């Protein structure tokens, strides 16, 4: 079952379990992987889940691997040797982009094509991936986003800085979870611009008076 960023996921425990089982959609899997890279908060829990899963796998009957030779040939015919690729990534990498997200964002923020949504708020849409929309959000230090709710589910991973909303305070490595029960107005911390990676299933709806005024300019 794919969690699909959907209503059956009610918090981090389900997401971490889905990550360990490999059942999350690709961008959600990458987001949780990046969370584990940036924060040690849930690594032990995920390790326990993966250990439990591997115990079950060890007790399973072996299954013959179909077309082994073709699969190996495809690996060895890769255009760029793995060692060279790792070296290239190391040279070009940006500490704000965790390894788990580089297949979606790229190795560096320097090439990100930001689009201004309103003063102090920018977005880079990364496209629809595996049924979810992925994007980067940049909010100037101390600036608030418009009040909004969600017709669906949104996961937000803080890559730089931090923000506050009605549910709490989130800093680098933290994951915020929102659905259609949440109507919030995130405010970036003072001192450092806030950059987040967001994965959404369903559309965002601006709810405050300022947000409703800007809504026609923020679609598409």
N, CA, C and O of each residue as an XYZ file, in Angstrom:
880
protein
N       0.846     -1.200      0.000
C       0.000      0.000      0.000
C       0.882      1.251      0.000
O       1.765      1.383      0.847
N       0.651      2.155     -0.931
C       1.376      3.420     -0.922
C       0.629      4.403     -0.028
O      -0.595      4.511     -0.103
N       1.369      5.119      0.820
C       0.732      6.073      1.711
C       0.211      7.269      0.953
O      -0.735      7.922      1.391
N       0.827      7.567     -0.197
C       0.289      8.543     -1.113
C       0.098      9.906     -0.484
O      -0.606     10.755     -1.031
N       0.731     10.122      0.680
C       0.625     11.378      1.400
C      -0.827     11.607      1.758
O      -1.288     12.748      1.719
N      -1.539     10.601      2.092
C      -2.973     10.706      2.149
C      -3.552     10.693      3.540
O      -2.830     10.690      4.538
N      -4.884     10.686      3.588
C      -5.585     10.893      4.856
C      -5.296      9.809      5.877
O      -5.483     10.035      7.073
N      -4.839      8.619      5.437
C      -4.576      7.549      6.388
C      -3.274      7.784      7.152
O      -3.038      7.135      8.171
N      -2.435      8.688      6.684
C      -1.204      9.019      7.387
C      -1.496     10.167      8.338
O      -1.837     11.265      7.900
N      -1.366      9.922      9.628
C      -1.742     10.938     10.602
C      -0.546     11.501     11.350
O      -0.734     12.300     12.268
N       0.652     11.127     11.003
C       1.805     11.677     11.694
C       3.088     10.954     11.346
O       3.126     10.123     10.439
N       4.149     11.285     12.087
C       5.478     10.790     11.781
C       5.611      9.282     11.923
O       6.327      8.661     11.137
N       4.950      8.676     12.892
C       5.115      7.223     13.079
C       4.746      6.455     11.818
O       5.461      5.541     11.410
N       3.619      6.833     11.198
C       3.199      6.152      9.969
C       4.183      6.421      8.828
O       4.491      5.528      8.039
N       4.672      7.658      8.752
C       5.627      7.989      7.696
C       6.941      7.233      7.874
O       7.504      6.734      6.899
N       7.427      7.145      9.096
C       8.670      6.419      9.355
C       8.501      4.935      9.083
O       9.411      4.287      8.565
N       7.333      4.390      9.433
C       7.073      2.983      9.137
C       7.006      2.752      7.635
O       7.516      1.753      7.128
N       6.365      3.694      6.917
C       6.305      3.589      5.462
C       7.679      3.706      4.829
O       7.976      3.018      3.853
N       8.524      4.578      5.383
C       9.892      4.713      4.874
C      10.666      3.414      5.060
O      11.337      2.949      4.139
N      10.573      2.832      6.248
C      11.300      1.588      6.528
C      10.832      0.453      5.629
O      11.619     -0.404      5.228
N       9.528      0.458      5.317
C       8.972     -0.599      4.461
C       9.131     -0.290      2.976
O       8.905     -1.159      2.134
N       9.519      0.948      2.648
C       9.671      1.343      1.250
C       8.360      1.534      0.528
O       8.288      1.345     -0.686
N       7.297      1.914      1.268
C       5.969      2.018      0.661
C       5.514      3.461      0.427
O       4.423      3.681     -0.099
N       6.328      4.440      0.806
C       5.950      5.831      0.552
C       6.127      6.178     -0.925
O       6.887      5.520     -1.636
N       5.432      7.199     -1.375
C       5.699      7.703     -2.715
C       7.144      8.212     -2.769
O       7.740      8.524     -1.738
N       7.696      8.291     -3.982
C       9.120      8.596     -4.114
C       9.526      9.907     -3.437
O      10.507      9.912     -2.693
N       8.810     11.031     -3.663
C       9.248     12.267     -3.007
C       9.097     12.231     -1.494
O       9.903     12.833     -0.784
N       8.081     11.538     -0.984
C       7.934     11.416      0.469
C       9.047     10.548      1.045
O       9.571     10.836      2.121
N       9.410      9.473      0.320
C      10.522      8.618      0.746
C      11.818      9.430      0.810
O      12.601      9.294      1.750
N      12.034     10.283     -0.211
C      13.234     11.117     -0.239
C      13.215     12.136      0.894
O      14.249     12.403      1.506
N      12.044     12.707      1.176
C      11.930     13.698      2.243
C      12.273     13.084      3.600
O      13.021     13.671      4.381
N      11.723     11.900      3.874
C      12.014     11.259      5.157
C      13.480     10.831      5.227
O      14.098     10.918      6.288
N      14.039     10.372      4.110
C      15.462     10.054      4.084
C      16.315     11.261      4.417
O      17.294     11.152      5.155
N      15.941     12.428      3.868
C      16.668     13.663      4.151
C      16.509     14.070      5.617
O      17.455     14.554      6.239
N      15.317     13.873      6.160
C      15.083     14.142      7.590
C      16.034     13.312      8.444
O      16.610     13.823      9.405
N      16.202     12.047      8.104
C      17.085     11.173      8.880
C      18.556     11.574      8.719
O      19.359     11.375      9.630
N      18.901     12.137      7.563
C      20.265     12.644      7.371
C      20.533     13.867      8.249
O      21.607     13.997      8.836
N      19.550     14.756      8.332
C      19.742     16.034      9.008
C      19.506     15.973     10.513
O      20.042     16.791     11.261
N      18.715     15.018     10.952
C      18.335     14.941     12.365
C      18.484     13.514     12.879
O      18.119     12.557     12.196
N      19.020     13.383     14.081
C      19.161     12.055     14.682
C      17.938     11.625     15.463
O      17.941     10.561     16.083
N      16.886     12.441     15.443
C      15.732     12.220     16.308
C      15.071     10.853     16.117
O      14.698     10.204     17.094
N      14.926     10.415     14.866
C      14.175      9.185     14.605
C      15.019      8.064     14.008
O      14.468      7.051     13.576
N      16.333      8.218     13.974
C      17.170      7.191     13.361
C      17.073      5.859     14.083
O      16.995      4.808     13.447
N      17.076      5.899     15.414
C      16.992      4.657     16.182
C      15.689      3.913     15.920
O      15.676      2.689     15.787
N      14.594      4.665     15.848
C      13.288      4.048     15.600
C      13.242      3.388     14.227
O      12.770      2.259     14.090
N      13.739      4.102     13.203
C      13.745      3.537     11.851
C      14.665      2.323     11.776
O      14.342      1.335     11.115
N      15.810      2.395     12.451
C      16.727      1.251     12.467
C      16.042      0.025     13.072
O      16.214     -1.089     12.577
N      15.268      0.227     14.139
C      14.542     -0.882     14.761
C      13.511     -1.472     13.810
O      13.357     -2.691     13.729
N      12.797     -0.595     13.084
C      11.810     -1.075     12.119
C      12.482     -1.859     10.993
O      11.980     -2.904     10.578
N      13.606     -1.364     10.501
C      14.308     -2.047      9.417
C      14.878     -3.379      9.889
O      14.891     -4.349      9.130
N      15.348     -3.437     11.127
C      15.854     -4.690     11.690
C      14.735     -5.707     11.797
O      14.919     -6.883     11.484
N      13.570     -5.246     12.243
C      12.408     -6.132     12.352
C      12.004     -6.662     10.986
O      11.687     -7.842     10.838
N      12.018     -5.775      9.978
C      11.658     -6.193      8.623
C      12.664     -7.193      8.064
O      12.282     -8.143      7.382
N      13.954     -6.981      8.352
C      14.973     -7.895      7.837
C      14.869     -9.261      8.488
O      15.197    -10.272      7.867
N      14.411     -9.303      9.745
C      14.206    -10.590     10.422
C      13.117    -11.379      9.718
O      13.242    -12.588      9.519
N      12.046    -10.686      9.340
C      10.976    -11.356      8.599
C      11.437    -11.830      7.242
O      11.027    -12.895      6.782
N      12.301    -11.040      6.584
C      12.819    -11.416      5.271
C      13.688    -12.656      5.373
O      13.646    -13.527      4.503
N      14.487    -12.736      6.450
C      15.374    -13.890      6.625
C      14.586    -15.173      6.805
O      15.067    -16.253      6.464
N      13.378    -15.062      7.339
C      12.544    -16.241      7.561
C      11.723    -16.628      6.336
O      11.029    -17.645      6.350
N      11.797    -15.820      5.273
C      11.009    -16.086      4.065
C      11.731    -17.071      3.159
O      12.956    -17.187      3.197
N      10.958    -17.773      2.350
C      11.540    -18.697      1.380
C      12.203    -17.908      0.267
O      11.674    -16.875     -0.143
N      13.352    -18.364     -0.239
C      14.033    -17.646     -1.321
C      13.214    -17.652     -2.603
O      12.484    -18.601     -2.889
N      13.353    -16.558     -3.378
C      12.664    -16.435     -4.657
C      13.705    -16.283     -5.747
O      14.648    -15.504     -5.603
N      13.546    -17.012     -6.827
C      14.521    -16.958     -7.915
C      14.511    -15.569     -8.553
O      13.456    -14.997     -8.828
N      15.721    -15.043     -8.781
C      15.874    -13.723     -9.396
C      15.801    -13.871    -10.905
O      16.644    -14.537    -11.508
N      14.801    -13.257    -11.519
C      14.594    -13.404    -12.962
C      15.565    -12.526    -13.746
O      15.799    -11.371    -13.393
N      16.128    -13.092    -14.820
C      16.962    -12.342    -15.763
C      18.130    -11.638    -15.057
O      18.359    -10.446    -15.262
N      18.854    -12.379    -14.235
C      19.963    -11.824    -13.455
C      21.038    -11.216    -14.349
O      21.550    -10.134    -14.058
N      21.387    -11.915    -15.451
C      22.474    -11.456    -16.312
C      22.174    -10.090    -16.940
O      23.054     -9.234    -17.023
N      20.938     -9.895    -17.378
C      20.564     -8.614    -17.982
C      20.621     -7.482    -16.966
O      21.058     -6.376    -17.284
N      20.179     -7.759    -15.745
C      20.201     -6.741    -14.697
C      21.631     -6.333    -14.373
O      21.915     -5.145    -14.218
N      22.534     -7.305    -14.270
C      23.936     -6.996    -13.984
C      24.579     -6.235    -15.138
O      25.360     -5.308    -14.920
N      24.247     -6.629    -16.370
C      24.810     -5.944    -17.537
C      24.399     -4.478    -17.556
O      25.207     -3.615    -17.899
N      23.147     -4.184    -17.188
C      22.658     -2.805    -17.168
C      23.413     -1.971    -16.138
O      23.682     -0.791    -16.360
N      23.750     -2.594    -15.012
C      24.491     -1.883    -13.969
C      25.900     -1.539    -14.444
O      26.362     -0.409    -14.279
N      26.582     -2.528    -15.036
C      27.971     -2.325    -15.433
C      28.115     -1.473    -16.687
O      29.208     -0.993    -16.987
N      27.017     -1.278    -17.426
C      27.066     -0.451    -18.625
C      26.698      1.006    -18.344
O      26.501      1.793    -19.270
N      26.607      1.358    -17.064
C      26.306      2.740    -16.695
C      27.303      3.679    -17.353
O      28.497      3.386    -17.402
N      26.805      4.831    -17.869
C      27.655      5.762    -18.601
C      28.739      6.381    -17.733
O      29.821      6.696    -18.228
N      28.462      6.560    -16.435
C      29.419      7.228    -15.563
C      29.748      6.308    -14.395
O      28.837      5.914    -13.667
N      31.003      5.952    -14.188
C      31.362      5.077    -13.076
C      30.883      5.648    -11.757
O      30.890      6.862    -11.554
N      30.464      4.760    -10.856
C      29.919      5.194     -9.575
C      30.929      6.038     -8.806
O      30.557      7.040     -8.196
N      32.213      5.643     -8.828
C      33.221      6.396     -8.095
C      33.354      7.808     -8.647
O      33.461      8.769     -7.885
N      33.349      7.935     -9.978
C      33.453      9.258    -10.587
C      32.230     10.114    -10.273
O      32.341     11.318    -10.040
N      31.046      9.463    -10.270
C      29.821     10.199     -9.966
C      29.855     10.711     -8.534
O      29.458     11.846     -8.271
N      30.326      9.884     -7.608
C      30.403     10.305     -6.205
C      31.363     11.474     -6.053
O      31.096     12.412     -5.301
N      32.496     11.415     -6.777
C      33.466     12.503     -6.713
C      32.871     13.787     -7.258
O      33.065     14.864     -6.694
N      32.132     13.663     -8.379
C      31.513     14.832     -8.992
C      30.497     15.465     -8.051
O      30.447     16.687     -7.910
N      29.687     14.626     -7.407
C      28.686     15.141     -6.485
C      29.351     15.846     -5.302
O      28.873     16.876     -4.827
N      30.463     15.272     -4.837
C      31.157     15.864     -3.701
C      31.651     17.264     -4.036
O      31.574     18.171     -3.207
N      32.166     17.441     -5.277
C      32.693     18.736     -5.688
C      31.586     19.772     -5.859
O      31.776     20.950     -5.554
N      30.421     19.323     -6.351
C      29.352     20.257     -6.685
C      28.328     20.407     -5.575
O      27.445     21.260     -5.663
N      28.428     19.598     -4.536
C      27.349     19.500     -3.566
C      27.199     20.771     -2.732
O      28.141     21.541     -2.546
N      25.991     20.951     -2.245
C      25.619     22.079     -1.410
C      25.134     21.477     -0.097
O      24.262     20.609     -0.089
N      25.704     21.945      1.014
C      25.346     21.372      2.301
C      23.881     21.509      2.655
O      23.392     20.813      3.546
N      23.170     22.395      1.973
C      21.742     22.569      2.252
C      20.882     21.526      1.559
O      19.685     21.426      1.829
N      21.495     20.733      0.647
C      20.738     19.726     -0.084
C      21.204     18.337      0.365
O      22.273     17.890     -0.052
N      20.428     17.647      1.204
C      20.813     16.308      1.636
C      20.916     15.344      0.452
O      20.266     15.539     -0.574
N      21.724     14.322      0.602
C      21.936     13.337     -0.456
C      20.615     12.751     -0.950
O      20.444     12.522     -2.148
N      19.692     12.510     -0.037
C      18.419     11.876     -0.407
C      17.589     12.731     -1.362
O      16.729     12.208     -2.071
N      17.838     14.039     -1.387
C      17.026     14.944     -2.215
C      17.710     15.351     -3.506
O      17.104     16.051     -4.318
N      18.947     14.941     -3.726
C      19.689     15.455     -4.878
C      19.147     14.949     -6.204
O      19.336     15.602     -7.229
N      18.484     13.813     -6.211
C      17.886     13.339     -7.462
C      16.678     14.178     -7.852
O      16.256     14.153     -9.008
N      16.112     14.926     -6.896
C      14.947     15.767     -7.149
C      15.353     17.232     -7.311
O      14.914     17.899     -8.248
N      16.188     17.732     -6.403
C      16.566     19.145     -6.405
C      17.784     19.402     -7.278
O      17.899     20.456     -7.904
N      18.701     18.425     -7.315
C      20.016     18.647     -7.896
C      21.025     18.793     -6.770
O      20.638     18.813     -5.601
N      22.311     18.896     -7.092
C      23.331     18.909     -6.043
C      23.468     20.232     -5.300
O      24.090     20.275     -4.239
N      22.898     21.314     -5.835
C      23.136     22.619     -5.239
C      21.915     23.524     -5.379
O      21.137     23.396     -6.324
N      21.764     24.425     -4.436
C      20.704     25.430     -4.504
C      21.016     26.520     -5.526
O      20.130     27.279     -5.919
N      22.268     26.596     -5.953
C      22.679     27.680     -6.840
C      21.921     27.671     -8.169
O      21.735     28.722     -8.782
N      21.485     26.500     -8.611
C      20.808     26.400     -9.905
C      19.280     26.411     -9.787
O      18.578     26.222    -10.781
N      18.769     26.632     -8.576
C      17.322     26.606     -8.363
C      16.669     27.819     -9.030
O      17.121     28.949     -8.848
N      15.611     27.581     -9.797
C      14.894     28.659    -10.504
C      13.736     29.138     -9.625
O      12.626     28.611     -9.712
N      13.996     30.125     -8.790
C      12.974     30.633     -7.882
C      11.969     31.516     -8.629
O      12.319     32.216     -9.579
N      10.720     31.465     -8.177
C       9.676     32.335     -8.686
C       9.063     33.074     -7.500
O       8.632     32.449     -6.531
N       9.025     34.396     -7.573
C       8.469     35.180     -6.476
C       6.952     35.029     -6.435
O       6.268     35.256     -7.433
N       6.430     34.641     -5.263
C       4.987     34.520     -5.076
C       4.402     35.812     -4.527
O       3.336     36.252     -4.959
N       5.100     36.418     -3.575
C       4.751     37.701     -3.002
C       5.988     38.192     -2.268
O       6.909     37.402     -2.061
N       6.056     39.432     -1.871
C       7.287     39.948     -1.265
C       7.766     39.078     -0.106
O       7.035     38.838      0.855
N       8.999     38.615     -0.216
C       9.594     37.816      0.842
C       9.302     36.339      0.770
O       9.738     35.587      1.642
N       8.578     35.898     -0.243
C       8.249     34.469     -0.388
C       8.491     34.044     -1.828
O       7.941     34.637     -2.756
N       9.318     33.011     -2.014
C       9.607     32.475     -3.336
C       9.388     30.964     -3.341
O       9.427     30.307     -2.301
N       9.157     30.435     -4.536
C       8.915     29.002     -4.698
C       9.624     28.497     -5.947
O       9.755     29.224     -6.932
N      10.075     27.263     -5.901
C      10.560     26.566     -7.089
C       9.794     25.261     -7.197
O       9.974     24.358     -6.381
N       8.941     25.165     -8.205
C       8.183     23.934     -8.403
C       9.082     22.898     -9.072
O       9.679     23.150    -10.118
N       9.162     21.734     -8.447
C      10.027     20.660     -8.932
C       9.258     19.612     -9.725
O       9.834     18.634    -10.204
N       7.952     19.824     -9.860
C       7.141     18.951    -10.706
C       6.362     17.896     -9.939
O       6.525     17.727     -8.731
N       5.519     17.199    -10.668
C       4.752     16.096    -10.093
C       5.574     14.822    -10.191
O       6.045     14.455    -11.268
N       5.737     14.163     -9.080
C       6.541     12.944     -9.008
C       5.742     11.889     -8.261
O       5.376     12.079     -7.101
N       5.477     10.787     -8.925
C       4.791      9.661     -8.272
C       3.459     10.091     -7.661
O       3.073      9.608     -6.596
N       2.761     11.000     -8.340
C       1.435     11.415     -7.887
C       1.422     12.548     -6.879
O       0.350     12.968     -6.443
N       2.599     13.059     -6.494
C       2.684     14.167     -5.538
C       3.409     15.345     -6.179
O       4.200     15.167     -7.105
N       3.136     16.540     -5.683
C       3.841     17.745     -6.144
C       4.981     18.062     -5.186
O       4.780     18.135     -3.973
N       6.176     18.251     -5.734
C       7.349     18.591     -4.930
C       7.762     20.027     -5.240
O       7.686     20.468     -6.387
N       8.196     20.748     -4.217
C       8.614     22.131     -4.422
C       9.568     22.573     -3.327
O       9.636     21.963     -2.260
N      10.300     23.634     -3.603
C      11.110     24.319     -2.606
C      10.435     25.642     -2.265
O       9.919     26.323     -3.151
N      10.438     26.004     -0.995
C       9.859     27.253     -0.546
C      10.942     28.060      0.178
O      11.627     27.538      1.058
N      11.088     29.309     -0.191
C      12.030     30.220      0.473
C      11.235     31.362      1.083
O      10.447     32.016      0.400
N      11.447     31.599      2.380
C      10.764     32.682      3.080
C      11.826     33.531      3.782
O      12.647     33.012      4.538
N      11.801     34.834      3.526
C      12.768     35.731      4.133
C      12.644     35.700      5.654
O      11.543     35.567      6.188
N      13.771     35.822      6.347
C      13.790     35.806      7.811
C      12.777     36.786      8.379
O      12.731     37.950      7.980
N      11.961     36.303      9.321
C      10.970     37.139      9.980
C       9.688     37.355      9.214
O       8.746     37.946      9.741
N       9.632     36.878      7.958
C       8.452     37.100      7.115
C       7.439     35.958      7.320
O       7.822     34.815      7.571
N       6.170     36.278      7.211
C       5.111     35.277      7.342
C       4.573     34.893      5.972
O       4.478     35.729      5.073
N       4.224     33.623      5.825
C       3.488     33.185      4.637
C       2.008     33.508      4.831
O       1.564     33.691      5.964
N       1.243     33.581      3.751
C      -0.203     33.783      3.908
C      -0.847     32.614      4.652
O      -0.378     31.479      4.562
N      -1.914     32.893      5.381
C      -2.676     31.819      6.026
C      -3.226     30.890      4.960
O      -3.706     31.343      3.921
N      -3.156     29.574      5.217
C      -3.655     28.626      4.221
C      -4.011     27.297      4.878
O      -3.569     26.979      5.983
N      -4.819     26.542      4.161
C      -5.142     25.171      4.536
C      -4.868     24.284      3.329
O      -4.389     24.761      2.300
N      -5.173     22.989      3.453
C      -4.786     22.036      2.420
C      -5.944     21.096      2.097
O      -6.584     20.549      2.994
N      -6.200     20.920      0.814
C      -7.150     19.900      0.384
C      -6.328     18.657      0.056
O      -6.078     18.348     -1.109
N      -5.919     17.961      1.093
C      -5.000     16.838      0.954
C      -3.972     16.908      2.063
O      -4.276     17.342      3.174
N      -2.758     16.482      1.767
C      -1.716     16.393      2.778
C      -0.464     17.111      2.308
O      -0.134     17.090      1.123
N       0.238     17.753      3.250
C       1.500     18.408      2.942
C       2.546     17.996      3.967
O       2.295     18.025      5.172
N       3.719     17.613      3.478
C       4.892     17.391      4.325
C       5.892     18.491      4.012
O       6.139     18.803      2.847
N       6.464     19.073      5.049
C       7.443     20.132      4.868
C       8.682     19.811      5.679
O       8.604     19.627      6.894
N       9.830     19.744      5.013
C      11.114     19.503      5.665
C      11.920     20.792      5.648
O      12.113     21.392      4.591
N      12.391     21.221      6.810
C      13.203     22.437      6.897
C      14.648     22.111      6.510
O      15.292     21.264      7.130
N      15.145     22.794      5.482
C      16.517     22.611      5.027
C      17.443     23.691      5.576
O      18.642     23.458      5.728
N      16.907     24.854      5.871
C      17.706     25.973      6.391
C      16.799     26.861      7.226
O      15.639     27.070      6.872
N      17.312     27.383      8.326
C      16.532     28.281      9.156
C      15.466     27.537      9.940
O      15.677     26.410     10.390
N      14.327     28.178     10.095
C      13.234     27.571     10.838
C      11.972     28.404     10.710
O      11.999     29.516     10.184
N      10.857     27.851     11.200
C       9.596     28.615     11.189
C       8.700     28.154     12.331
O       8.874     27.074     12.895
N       7.748     29.000     12.648
C       6.743     28.700     13.671
C       5.370     28.746     13.037
O       5.122     29.523     12.114
N       4.462     27.890     13.551
C       3.048     28.015     13.222
C       2.252     27.596     14.451
O       2.818     27.452     15.535
N       0.956     27.400     14.296
C       0.116     27.076     15.453
C       0.454     25.721     16.068
O       0.107     25.467     17.221
N       1.120     24.850     15.320
C       1.445     23.517     15.829
C       2.806     23.435     16.499
O       3.077     22.461     17.202
N       3.678     24.433     16.305
C       4.978     24.350     16.950
C       6.059     25.125     16.235
O       5.789     25.962     15.374
N       7.294     24.827     16.613
C       8.477     25.482     16.064
C       9.316     24.419     15.374
O       9.625     23.389     15.974
N       9.691     24.655     14.115
C      10.416     23.682     13.316
C      11.744     24.284     12.873
O      11.793     25.405     12.368
N      12.821     23.521     13.070
C      14.155     23.968     12.678
C      14.748     22.953     11.701
O      14.115     21.947     11.378
N      15.962     23.224     11.238
C      16.594     22.386     10.226
C      16.522     20.906     10.593
O      16.932     20.497     11.679
N      15.993     20.118      9.665
C      15.844     18.681      9.872
C      14.474     18.255     10.347
O      14.140     17.072     10.293
N      13.668     19.207     10.816
C      12.327     18.874     11.310
C      11.340     18.722     10.149
O      11.506     19.323      9.087
N      10.315     17.905     10.381
C       9.245     17.689      9.403
C       7.928     18.179      9.991
O       7.549     17.788     11.095
N       7.239     19.028      9.255
C       5.905     19.491      9.646
C       4.871     18.767      8.790
O       5.059     18.602      7.585
N       3.780     18.337      9.419
C       2.713     17.593      8.750
C       1.442     18.426      8.799
O       1.052     18.896      9.868
N       0.794     18.616      7.663
C      -0.452     19.392      7.624
C      -1.457     18.717      6.699
O      -1.084     18.116      5.692
N      -2.731     18.822      7.053
C      -3.800     18.305      6.198
C      -4.967     19.280      6.249
O      -4.802     20.428      6.660
N      -6.151     18.826      5.830
C      -7.273     19.765      5.734
C      -7.848     20.168      7.093
O      -8.771     20.980      7.154
N      -7.314     19.609      8.185
C      -7.716     20.049      9.516
C      -6.864     21.216     10.008
O      -7.147     21.809     11.049
N      -5.825     21.535      9.252
C      -4.875     22.570      9.687
C      -5.055     23.829      8.844
O      -5.013     23.777      7.615
N      -5.252     24.949      9.513
C      -5.258     26.263      8.869
C      -4.180     27.070      9.591
O      -4.356     27.454     10.747
N      -3.071     27.325      8.911
C      -1.943     27.926      9.625
C      -1.292     29.046      8.821
O      -1.565     29.235      7.636
N      -0.420     29.783      9.513
C       0.297     30.922      8.937
C       1.756     30.819      9.383
O       2.149     31.454     10.361
N       2.564     30.021      8.671
C       3.959     29.848      9.077
C       4.722     31.168      9.031
O       4.560     31.964      8.107
N       5.560     31.385     10.053
C       6.387     32.592     10.140
C       7.846     32.170     10.261
O       8.203     31.426     11.175
N       8.690     32.638      9.349
C      10.110     32.291      9.370
C      10.791     32.914     10.590
O      10.460     34.022     11.010
N      11.746     32.173     11.143
C      12.509     32.690     12.278
C      13.309     33.924     11.867
O      13.655     34.099     10.698
N      13.590     34.764     12.842
C      14.484     35.897     12.607
C      15.916     35.396     12.446
O      16.276     34.349     12.984
N      16.721     36.138     11.714
C      18.147     35.861     11.651
C      18.616     35.084     10.447
O      19.754     35.259     10.011
N      17.761     34.215      9.884
C      18.185     33.417      8.731
C      16.973     33.111      7.870
O      15.913     32.761      8.388
N      17.120     33.241      6.566
C      16.030     32.891      5.666
C      15.685     31.420      5.832
O      16.559     30.597      6.103
N      14.422     31.097      5.670
C      13.947     29.721      5.824
C      13.763     29.094      4.442
O      13.073     29.650      3.588
N      14.381     27.940      4.231
C      14.207     27.186      2.993
C      13.672     25.811      3.348
O      14.227     25.122      4.205
N      12.593     25.414      2.690
C      11.947     24.134      2.976
C      11.720     23.338      1.692
O      11.549     23.907      0.614
N      11.721     22.030      1.827
C      11.306     21.121      0.759
C       9.927     20.611      1.125
O       9.733     20.058      2.207
N       8.968     20.793      0.227
C       7.578     20.422      0.517
C       7.065     19.415     -0.492
O       7.363     19.496     -1.683
N       6.288     18.465      0.003
C       5.625     17.466     -0.836
C       4.141     17.519     -0.520
O       3.744     17.388      0.638
N       3.328     17.707     -1.534
C       1.894     17.847     -1.319
C       1.103     16.887     -2.200
O       1.476     16.600     -3.337
N       0.005     16.402     -1.638
C      -0.988     15.650     -2.401
C      -2.303     16.382     -2.202
O      -2.881     16.343     -1.116
N      -2.777     17.047     -3.245
C      -3.939     17.911     -3.103
C      -3.508     19.360     -3.167
O      -2.323     19.675     -3.058
N      -4.484     20.241     -3.344
C      -4.146     21.645     -3.576
C      -4.146     22.450     -2.277
O      -4.797     22.088     -1.297
N      -3.403     23.541     -2.300
C      -3.351     24.485     -1.191
C      -4.417     25.556     -1.402
O      -4.661     25.983     -2.530
N      -5.053     25.991     -0.306
C      -6.062     27.057     -0.390
C      -5.694     28.185      0.567
O      -5.575     27.965      1.772
N      -5.515     29.381      0.038
C      -5.230     30.540      0.870
C      -6.514     30.978      1.568
O      -7.576     31.051      0.950
N      -6.400     31.272      2.882
C      -7.611     31.508      3.666
C      -7.701     32.905      4.267
O      -8.812     33.389      4.485
N      -6.587     33.574      4.544
C      -6.626     34.900      5.157
C      -7.006     35.968      4.151
O      -7.022     35.695      2.951
N      -7.314     37.182      4.605
C      -7.707     38.267      3.688
C      -6.602     38.620      2.697
O      -6.884     38.847      1.520
N      -5.349     38.669      3.150
C      -4.245     38.965      2.241
C      -4.062     37.810      1.256
O      -3.854     38.023      0.062
N      -4.144     36.583      1.776
C      -3.990     35.411      0.915
C      -5.047     35.342     -0.166
O      -4.748     35.003     -1.311
N      -6.296     35.663      0.191
C      -7.378     35.619     -0.801
C      -7.162     36.665     -1.885
O      -7.510     36.450     -3.046
N      -6.579     37.811     -1.494
C      -6.312     38.854     -2.487
C      -5.231     38.401     -3.458
O      -5.326     38.666     -4.656
N      -4.183     37.706     -2.943
C      -3.068     37.273     -3.778
C      -3.368     35.982     -4.536
O      -2.664     35.667     -5.495
N      -4.392     35.224     -4.135
C      -4.650     33.892     -4.689
C      -4.668     33.860     -6.221
O      -4.063     32.956     -6.797
N      -5.340     34.811     -6.920
C      -5.376     34.717     -8.378
C      -3.997     34.807     -9.016
O      -3.806     34.332    -10.135
N      -3.040     35.406     -8.328
C      -1.706     35.573     -8.892
C      -0.778     34.404     -8.576
O       0.346     34.357     -9.075
N      -1.233     33.462     -7.756
C      -0.372     32.385     -7.290
C      -0.754     31.017     -7.850
O      -0.194     30.003     -7.433
N      -1.675     30.976     -8.768
C      -2.091     29.699     -9.357
C      -1.210     29.357    -10.531
O      -0.546     30.219    -11.106
N      -1.214     28.062    -10.886
C      -0.484     27.612    -12.060
C       0.951     27.287    -11.763
O       1.694     26.892    -12.662
